[in-house]
Amino acid sequence: MYTQALNQQDSAAPGSEDSGALARFEARVAAEDKIEPNDWMPEAYRRTLIRQISQHAHSEIIGMQPEGNWITRAPSLRRKAALLAKVQDEGGHGLYLYAAAETLGISREELNEQLLSGKAKYSSIFNYPTLTWADIGAIGWLVDGAAIMNQIPLCRTSYGPYARAMIRVCKEESFHQRQGYEIMLTLCRGTPAQKAMAQDALDRWWWPSLMMFGPPDAESQHTDQAMRWKIKRFTNDALRQQFVDATVPQGHHLGLSFPDPDLRFDEATGHWRFGAIDWAEFKAVLAGNGPCNRQRLRTRREAHASGAWVREAALAHAAKRRARAAAQKQAAE
């Protein structure tokens, strides 16, 4: 899932909290009660949720770009229709999540401005290019697979609107993961050139997919608090290990090799052990220096500007409907 915002430093000064209200809040969370928009909540809880949900929403919207790039170049009408449906799903996920964030007292316009200005972050994974059709399969299999590892526990997150939104998101992401794996399977059962294309995609997407879970637990700034408030249910490292354990056998079934000479199965623990992740690359991409950072934001800004007339028309239509309703009410009186 796209929750790297949980690792960003919170610059806002903590406000004074009512100790009694805080104790009642934490008791409700411990009892697995859902926190709803009108319930009292600590300001730090609200800020953490806004940061996480908005980054998740931004990631869904930006994530439409690397796959949308292949809609017109898909190898068949069936593939084109499936990819078009998937990209449409991602836009819907962004909509659900922006709506959930709005229940915390922040407007969608403000969230969008944070993205366009570069203030808000989105998942680093979407700053890598899609060079071949196999990349679409690798994104579905690896990126959506990693997202599912993070998102399924979010169906039980303590904030009600977010948890409910994630139920539908997870169902659709599960389909996306299966779709990606099926693309990889088809390529691996095809010609030697097609299998080589699948291997190349795995080589390029494997390590960025592991980085999706965020930095090691020792460097994660908000994990302890987020887990106590049950925003998160598992640590970054625990989710990363679950992903590796589930994905490596799938790759071996495809007949592919992983770009990690240290990858081995540990009989004692039952886990796949993997090599060191290049965290310098992760930090560089988050800082805006990835292969496609500037391109992704430029494309998003251009889309926002070109859609201004649609927003203006919608506002004008809404104003006309309100005026008509007011006139009808006045006439009835």
DOKEFI-392319 format. One record per atom (N, C-alpha, C): x, y, z. Coordinates in steps of 0.2 Angstrom, whole numbers, plus 5000, padded with zeros to 4 digits. Example, Ala and Ser with C-alpha at 12.3 -4.5 7.8 and 13.67 -1.06 7.14 Angstrom:
506649725039 506249785039 506649845039 506449895035 506849955036 506450005039 
//
This chain:
500449945000 500050005000 500450065000 500150124999 500550184998 500550225004 500950205009 500950235016 501550265018 501950285013 502650305015 502650375018 502050405018 501950475022 501950465029 501850405032 501950385039 502650395041 503150395036 503850405038 504050475038 503650525036 503850595036 503750625043 504250675044 504250715050 503650755050 503250755056 502650795057 502950865060 502850915056 503150985058 502651025062 502051005063 501551035067 501651025074 501651075078 501751075085 501151035088 501250995093 500650955096 500251005101 499651005100 499251045104 499051015111 498851045115 498651025122 498050975121 498050925124 497450875124 497150865130 496550855130 496150845136 496350775138 496650765144 496850695146 496350645147 495750665149 495150625150 494850605143 494850645139 494650635132 495050585128 495750595129 496250555126 496250485129 496150475136 496050415139 495450375136 494850415135 494250375132 494350355125 494750405121 494850385114 495350325114 495850325118 496250265117 495950205120 495450205124 495150145127 494650125121 494350165117 493950145112 494350115106 494950145105 495350105100 495550045102 495750035108 495949965111 495449915111 494749945111 494249895111 493949885104 494349905099 494149895092 493549935090 493349985093 492850025091 493050075085 492650085080 492850125075 492750205077 493250245075 493250315076 492850345070 492350385071 491950415066 492150495066 491950525060 492150595059 491950645065 491350635068 491150675073 491350665080 491750605080 492050585087 492650635089 492750635095 493350675097 493950635095 494450665093 495050625092 495650675093 496250645095 496850685096 497050725089 497350785090 497550815084 498050775080 498450745083 499050705080 498750645076 498150615079 497850565075 497550585069 497250645069 496950675063 497450695058 498050725060 498550745056 498850675052 498950625056 499250565054 498750535048 498150535050 497650505045 497650545039 497650615039 497650655033 498250645029 498850645032 499450625029 499450565025 499150505029 499150445026 498650435020 498050455022 497550445017 497650495011 497850555011 497950595006 498550565001 499050545005 499650515001 499350454997 498950415000 498650354997 498250374991 497850434991 497450454986 497850484980 498350524982 498850554977 499150494973 499350444977 499650384973 499250354968 498650344970 498150314965 498050354959 498050424960 497950464954 498550464950 499150474953 499850474949 499950414946 499750354950 499850294947 499450274941 498950314939 498650304933 499150314927 499650354928 500050374922 500450324919 500850284923 501250234920 500950184916 500350164919 499950114915 499450144910 499250204911 498850234905 499250244899 499950254900 500350264895 500350204890 500050144892 500050084888 499350064885 498850104887 498250094884 498150084877 498450134873 498450134866 498850084863 499350054867 499850014864 499749944866 499249924870 499149854872 499049804866 499349744867 499449704862 498749674859 498249684862 497549654859 496949694862 496449684859 495849724861 495649704869 495749634870 495549614877 496049644882 496649654880 497149684885 497049754886 496849784880 496649854880 496049874885 495549834884 494949844888 495049834896 495449774897 495649764904 496049814907 496549844904 496949894906 496549964907 496149974902 495750034903 495250034909 495049974911 494549964917 495049974923 495649944923 496049954929 496250024930 496450064925 496550134926 495950174929 495350154926 494750184928 494650164936 494850104938 494750084945 495250134949 495850144947 496250184951 496050254952 495750284947 495450344948 494850344953 494450294953 493950284958 494250274965 494750244965 495050234972 495250304975 495550344970 495750414972 495150444975 494550444971 493950474973 493750454980 493750384982 493550364988 493950394994 494650394992 495050414997 495050484999 495050524993 494950604995 494350614999 493750574997 493150585001 493250565008 493650515010 493750495017 494250545020 494650575017 495150625020 494750695021 494250705017 493850765018 493450765025 493250705027 492850695033 493350715039 493950725038 494450745043 494550825044 494150855039 494150925040 494550965035 494850935030 495250965025 494850955018 494951005014 494551005008 494950975002 494550944997 494850914992 495350964988 495151024987 495451074984 496151084987 496151084994 496851094997 497251034996 496950974997 497350914995 497650914988 497250934983 497450934977 498050984976 497951044979 498551094979 499151074982 499151034987 499751004990 500050964985 499650924981 500050874977 500350914971 499950964968 500151004962 500751044964 500851064970 501351114972 502051074974 501951004975 502450964976 502550954984 502150984988 502150984995 501950914998 501450884995 501250814997 501650764993 501750704996 502150654993 501650604990 501850564986 501450504983 501950444983 501750384982 502250324983 502750334978 503350314980 503950324976 503950274970 503550224970 503550174965 503350204958 502950254958 502650274952 503150324949 503750334951 504250374948 504650334944 504550274942 504950234938 504550224931 504850224925 504550214919 504350144917 503850144913 503550084910 503850074903 504350034902 504750034896 504449984891 504149924893 503849874889 503149854891 502849814887 502149784890 502249744896 502849714897 502949664902 502949714909 503049774908 503049814914 502349824917 501849814913 501149824915 500949754919 501249704917 501149644921 501549644927 502149674927 502549674933 502249724938 501949774936 501549824941 501049784944 500649754940 500049714943 500249664948 500749624946 500949574950 501349594956 501849634955 502249664961 501949724965 501849774961 501649834964 500949824967 500449804964 499749794967 499849734972 500249684971 500349634976 500649664983 501049714982 501349744988 500849784991 500449824987 499849864989 499349824993 499249764991 498749724994 498949705001 499649685002 499849675008 499749725013 499849785011 499749845016 498949855017 498549845011 497949875011 497449825015 497549765015 497049715018 497049735026 497549745029 497549765036 497149835037 497149875032 496849945033 496049935033 495849875031 495149865031 494849865039 495349855043 495249855050 495549915054 495749965050 496050025053 495550055058 495750095062 495350125067 494850175065 495050205060 494550265057 494050235052 493450245054 492850215050 492850225043 492850285041 492750305034 493350275030 493950275032 494550245029 494450165028 494250135034 494150065034 493650045029 493150075029 492550055024 492750065017 493150125015 493350135008 493850075006 494250055011 494750005009 494449935007 493849925009 493549855008 493449855000 493149904997 493049894990 493749904986 494149944989 494849954985 495149884985 495149854991 495549784991 495249734986 494649734986 494349684981 494549704974 494549764972 494749784965 495549774964 495949794969 496649784969 496849704968 496449664971 496549594971 496449564964 495949594960 495849584953 496449604949 496749664951 497249694947 497949654948 498049624954 498549584955 498549524951 497949494950 497849434946 497949444939 497749504937 497749524930 498549534928 498949564932 499649574931 500049504931 499849464935 500149394936 500049354929 499349364927 499149324921 499549354915 499649414915 500149444909 500849414909 501149414915 501749384916 501749314914 501249274916 501249204915 501149194907 500749234904 500749224896 501349234893 501749294895 502349304892 502849254894 502849224900 503349174901 503249104898 502649094895 502449034891 502449044884 502749104882 502749124875 503449114872 503649154868 504349154864 504849164869 505449144868 506049164872 506149244873 505949274868 505949354868 505449374873 504849344873 504349374878 504549354885 504849294886 505049274893 505649324895 506049344890 506649384892 506349454894 505849474891 505449534892 505149534899 504849484901 504649474908 505149474913 505749444912 506249434916 506549504917 506649544912 506849614912 506449654916 505749654916 505349684920 505349674927 505449604929 505549584936 506249614938 506749614934 507349644937 507349714939 506949754935 506849824936 506349844942 505849804943 505349824947 505349784954 505849734955 505849704961 506049744967 506649774966 506849814972 506449874974 506149914969 505749974970 505049944974 504849884972 504249854975 504449844983 505049814984 505149804991 505249874995 505449924991 505449994995 504750024996 504249994993 503550024994 503350025001 503649975005 503349965012 503650015016 504150065014 504450115018 505050085021 505450135024 506050115027 506050065033 506650035035 506649985040 506350015046 506049975050 505649995056 506050045061 506750025061 507150075065 507150145063 507050155057 507050225054 506350255053 505850215054 505150235053 504950285059 504750345058 504650395063 503950385066 503450365063 502750365066 502450295067 502850245066 502550175066 502250155073 502650165078 502450145085 501750185087 501750245085 501150285087 500550255083 500650255076 500150225072 499850155073 500350115076 500050045078 499750055084 499950095089 499550105095 498850125094 498750175089 498150195088 497750155082 498050095080 497850045076 497650075069 498050135067 497950155060 498350105056 498950085058 499250025055 499249965060 499249905057 499249845060 499849805060 500349815056 500949785055 501449835053 502049815055 502649865054 502849855047 503249905044 503549905037 503949835036 504349815041 504749755039 504349695039 503849685044 503449635044 503049625037 502749675035 502349675028 502849655023 503449685023 503949675017 504049595017 504149565023 504349495023 503749455021 503149475023 502549435020 502549435013 502649495010 502649505003 503149464999 503849465002 504349414999 504149344999 503849325005 503749255006 503149235001 502649275000 502149264995 502349264988 502849314986 502949324979 503549284976 504049264980 504549224977 504349154974 503949114978 503649054975 503249074968 502949124968 502549144962 503049154956 503649194958 504149204952 504449134950 504549094955 504849034953 504448984949 503748994950 503248954946 503248984939 503449044938 503449074931 504049054928 504549034931 505249014928 505649074928 505549124932 505949184932 506449184938 506949224938 507449224943 507449294946 507549304953 507549364956 508249404956 508249464955 508849504954 509249514961 509249454965 509549464972 509949404973 510649404973 511049344974 511049324981 510749364986 510749344993 510049304994 509649304990 508949274991 509049204992 508749174998 508749105000 508249095005 508049025005 507549005009 507848985016 507549005021 507848995028 507448935031 507648875031 507248825034 507048825041 507548865045 507348865052 506748915053 506648965049 506149015051 505549005046 505648975040 505148965035 505049025031 505549075031 505549135027 506049135022 505949175017 506449195012 506849255014 507449245014 507949295016 508149335010 508149395010 508349435004 508949485006 509249515001 509849555002 509649625004 510149665005 510149735007 509749775002 509349815004 508949865000 509349924999 509349954993 509750024992 509350074994 509350095001 508950145004 509150215001 509750224999 509950284996 509550304989 509450254985 508950264980 508250284982 508050244987 507350264990 507250334992 507750354995 507750424998 507850474992 508250464987 508350504981 507650514977 507350454976 506650454973 506150494977 506150484983 505650524987 505850594987 506450614987 506650684987 506550724980 506250684975 506150714969 506650694963 507050654964 507650644960 507550574956 506950544956 506850484952 506850494945 506750434941 506750444934 506250484931 505650484934 505050514931 504650564936 505050584941 504650634946 504450694943 504850724939 504650784936 504050774931 504150724927 503650704922 503050694925 502950654930 502350634933 501950704936 502350744939 501950804942 501850854936 502250854931 502050904925 501450874922 501350814920 500750784917 500150794921 500250794928 499650804932 499450874932 499950924932 499750994932 499451014926 499650984920 499350994914 498650974913 498550914916 497850884916 497450924920 497650954926 497250994930 497051054927 497551084923 497451154920 496951144914 497051084910 496551074905 495851054907 495751034913 495151014915 494751074919 495051134919 494751194922 494051204920 493951204913 493251214911 492751174913 492951104915 492451064917 492251074924 492751094928 492651114935 492151184935 492351224931 491951294931 491251274929 491151234924 490451214921 490051184927 490351134930 490051104936 489851144941 490251194943 490051244948 489551294946 489551314939 489051354937 488351314937 488351254935 487751214935 487451204942 487951194947 487651184953 487351254956 487651304954 487351374956 486751384953 486651364947 485951374943 485451324947 485651264949 485151224952 484951254959 485451274962 485251304969 484751364968 484951404963 484551464962 483751444960 483751394956 483051374953 482651344959 483051304964 482751274969 482451334974 482851384975 482751434980 482051474977 482051484970 481551524967 480851474968 480951414967 480351374967 480051374975 480551374979 480351374986 479951434988 480251494985 479951554987 479251564984 479151534978 478551534974 478051494978 478251444981 477751394984 477551434991 477951474994 477751505000 477251564998 
//
